[in-house]
Amino acid sequence: MFAIIEAAGWPIWALLVASVIAVALIIERLIVLRREKIVPRALLGQVIDAYRKQGVTAQLLENLYQDSPLGRVLAAGLRNHKAPRPVMKEAIEDEGRGVAHELDRFLTTLGTIATISPLMGLFGTVVGMIEIFGSQNPTGSNPAQLAHGISVALYNTGFGLLIAIPAMIFFRYFRGKVEGFVVDMEQQASRLVDIVHGDRA
């Protein structure tokens, strides 16, 4: 492995740093963006049961807020359960925007890595080409310098694509997951508003 890094030249170090960051972000998002942690399946039913049995209590709101992102959205609605429907919905939307922003955390960085990795690889390719042209002199070319320039060019291009492709795949996957969670939370919060205001059984 070290021989490959050495053959790829100094431009590869920026790509290695980008790859480490990308892997760390992918692992972190895989751990965090799990359905049971973001949108627990039974939570809305439990909240509706608790609301019907004991109404809105400080303990219920605190437990909800600490439970999950969906719990935070539902808690924002229940805090305004005595307010008119538009006020309750606005509180839910405000909290939902904050939750959506947190779920999107680090995705911009992952998307940026996916976008710039081929460009960083291209930069390494240009450096390799410069070395290739630098190996030319009036008496002929330096085979060792020519081979090193080719190695730098090809390895950097390859590494750039190797980082960009999985980073883009995971970026799209996580973005789709977050959008799905947001839609699910909106639907469940809307159902809670209907129940609180007596529009749905």
N, C-alpha and C positions, 0 to 999 in steps of 0.2 A: 504493500500500500504506500509506504513512504517513497519507494522508487517511482511510483506513478506520480505522486505529488511533486517529487523532485524533477521529473521529466516535464511536468506541466508548467513549471516555472512559478515565479512569484504571483502572477495574476490569480492563480488557483486559490490563494489564501482567502480572498474576499468571498469566493464561491463556497469554500468550506465553512466560513462563518455563517453565511446565509443558509447553508444546508442544516447546520446545527440549530439555528434559530427556528427554521421551518419545522424540523422534527419535533422540537420542544413545544411549539405552538400546536401542532397537530395532536400530540399526545395530551396536552392540557385541554384542548377543546373536546377530544374524544371522551375524556373523563367528565368534564363539566356538562356538556350538551347531551345528557341522557334524559329520555322522556320522563322517567320516574323522579328525576330531580327537578325538572322544569315544570312539567304539567302532570302531576300525579293523577292517575285515573279516577280514584275514589274521592278526591278532595272536595269537589263541588257537592256531591251527595252528602258528605259529612257536614259541610258548611250549611247546607239547606236544612238538614235535620237539626243541627244545633240552633240555627236561627228560629226554627219553628218551635223548639222546645223551651229555649231560654231567652230568645231575643239576642240583641247585640250587647256583649259584655266586653270590658277592657281585656279580660283574659283571652276571650275568643279572638279579638283583634290582634293581640300580641302573638298568640300561637300561630295564627294565620300568617302574619307578616314574617315570622321566622321560618315558616314551613318551606316555602318555595317561591319562585317568581310568580306563579299563578296565585299563590296565597297572598302575595303582596297586592296583586291587582284586585282580588276579591275583597281584601281588607280595606282597600281604598274605597270600594263601593259601599261596603257596610258602614264605614265611618259616616257616610252621608245618606244612610237609609231613610232618615226622616225628611230629607230634602226632596225637592221635585225631581222627577225623572231626568231632565236635562242636566241638572247639577250633579246627580249621581253618576251619569254617563261621562260627564266631563272629568270628574275625579278619577274614574277608571281609565279614561284615555290618557290623562296626564301621567298616572302611574305606569300605564302600559308603555308609553314612550320611553320612560326611564328604564324599564325592564328590557325593552327591545334594544336599547343602546348598550346595556350591559351584556346582553347575549351576543351582540356583534363585536364585543371586545376582542382584540387581536386579529380579527378577520381581515381588517384593512392591511395590517402588517403582512399577513400570509399572502394576500392578494398582490401586495407590492413585490414580495419576494418572487412570486410566480411570474410577475411581469418583467422584473429587471434581471432575473437570472440569465435569460438568453442574451440580454444586452451585455451583462458582465462577461458571459462566455465569448461574445463577439469582440469585446475589448481584448480578451486574452488572445483571440485569433489574430487581431490586428498586431498585437505585440509580437506574436510568433512570426507573422509575415514580415515585420520590420527586421526581426533577427535573420530571416531567410535572405532578405535583400542585403542585409549587412554582411552576410557571409560571402557575398560576391566581391571580388577584387580583380585588379588587372591580370594577376597571375592565375586566376581560376577561383573556384569556390572552396571554402573550408567545409569538408564533409561533416565534421562533428558539429559545427555551428549550424549547418544546414539541417541536420537531423534534429537538433535541439529545437530549432525554430518550428519545424513541422510538428514535433511533439507538443510544443506549447500551443500551437494553433488548434490541433485536433483535440487534445485533452480538454482544453478550456471550452471549446464548443460542445463537446460531449457532456462535460460536467454541468454546463449551463442548462442544457436540455434535460438532463437527468434530475436536476433540482426543480426545474420549472414545471415539468409535466405532473408529478404527484402533488406538488404544491397547488397547482391550478385545480386538479381533481378534487382535492380536499377542500379548497376554498369554495368551490361550487357546491359541494356536498353540504358543508356547514352552513352556507348561506341559505340553501334550500331548507335545511332543518330548522334554522331560526325562523324563517318565514312561515313554515308550518306551525311552529310553536306559537307564534304571534297570532295567527288565524285561530288556532285552537283556543287560546286564552280569550280572544275577543268573543268567540261564540259562547264560551262558558260564562264570561262576565255578563254578556247580554241576557243569557238565561237567568242569571241571578237577579238582574235588574227587573226582568219580567215578573219573577216570583215575588220579590220584595214589594213591587207595586201592584200585585194582585192580578197581573195580566196572564199568568200561566200557573197551572196547578203543579 
